[in-house]
């Protein structure tokens, strides 16, 4: 009897007893669903927790400071940096050439004053925040029309420019809205400090999305030779960022725009590199890369020690959850074995007839194993779908809670082997559970055909 | 149960085996058909020494040399009449689905069930089920048909029809027919009738003991 013929016969036998088959499939499905849901939730939680620990960026991400390393704290996750040591494009290039460095993302920054979300009136000028409240007079020259009105800054901070196309590598967590589109010079994301300046709590983050803000910065030598530049931008998102100090995040294009024109004194300026995010090829390479960067003369920070410790605890949690799922699968396996033993008892005469008309032991074994396998595959398919749906529902509930608390949500993380493994695993469990009844069926004597 | 039994059946012969319940008729049939092993003695069927066969060898003997007809019909309820007959062909290694389909349909037409091909056993009468079982028994052109109480669950008229069919097919196929029965009329149709009583095999009609 070919596998195909055995499959047909096994399929017919399953359809002959739909109630029993449905109950058996349900038992396997529930066990698979539980295991899938637990593993998905555990995986998602792990991603979320580790992401939080690494401030949303790559786990192998290293933050490089524009400071010299502090030898006494070089091995700490977050050392106190040494004296200032400006990061230059040459230094960035040198770091990029280090062994085991996957990529380097420089972060530029510009000190800015944020003006209320309205376009600056023609002829207005900017007062430093320290002088806010004075309300009169002009605070500086510049390229803009002569000052006719003094504006009070909303917030004095830094605008950070980074390649937001590599967001997964950056220590950024989006709380609301989206990130600025690639290369945009008129879109920004703000952080919670900006919300605070408006008197808003984190839960009201979506309210600022779509509003506009004016960025103003002084370029050039302080005093009459300096120039004040204005750039109106739309706030497209609210986020939590740990790249460097600053409350406005944009593409470097925007920062370069603020610095683009020459000052009245004929000076031009490049935006300073405020830091860099270095991605090591592997988590295990983070320490050697940090040491190499320290050798170049810069202080680094990376929560690798914390991540490894927490990872170990999370692994224990996953083992416990897997254990619960495996117990469920074992119960399902007993259900399959019981159903097949019952089928063998009921079909003794039928098995005898099969042998009487020429079936070999292995033909009978094949039919029963295929029956078990089909029940397992069906249960695995149904269970995997239910399990992932359960995990999605739980994640949705968790997100609703997290968002209500003004926190970032969790993105459901379904490991790619899980759906495949769910089905194959359930089938394997069913085959193991069905092996004994199938063997018993195969060894029934042909004489059963004529026994009453 | 059976002791000192000696039975020789000629090729193409029609033999009936009668006797009280528990006398060992079905056991004897099982031994001839390779469903059971004798504790001692020799069984030769169609040139096969059944003592020397086991496992796959016995399975091959059963599917190539003998065809069984049971009192309980022995049909697989999950399959249609045609599929039940096809199953015997599948086990015999007929790999072409079209060939199996054609042969099974032809056999069922031959036993008068041309319009019941796709019916399941539960949708057929007792007589029809036994016809399907007979079609399955001759599917692989066996040299011996062994029928264990083939009319036991049938009324007299249907039993007579089944008896006619078995006899007709034996003549057409030229195979040996051994029928265990309580049915006097069916036993009387055989060329030779044997009675099994208290472990002894007695020839009651035709031939010699």
Interface residues (C-beta under 8 A of the other chain):
Chain A: X1 X2 X5 X9 X12 X13 X15 X16 X349 X350 X352 X353 X354 X355 X356 X357 X358 X359 X360 X361 X363 X445 X446 X447 X449 X450
Chain B: X26 X29 X30 X33 X34 X35 X36 X55 X56 X58 X59 X60 X62 X63 X64 X67 X68 X70 X72 X74 X75 X76 X77 X78 X79 X87 X88 X90 X91 X92 X95 X136 X140 X148
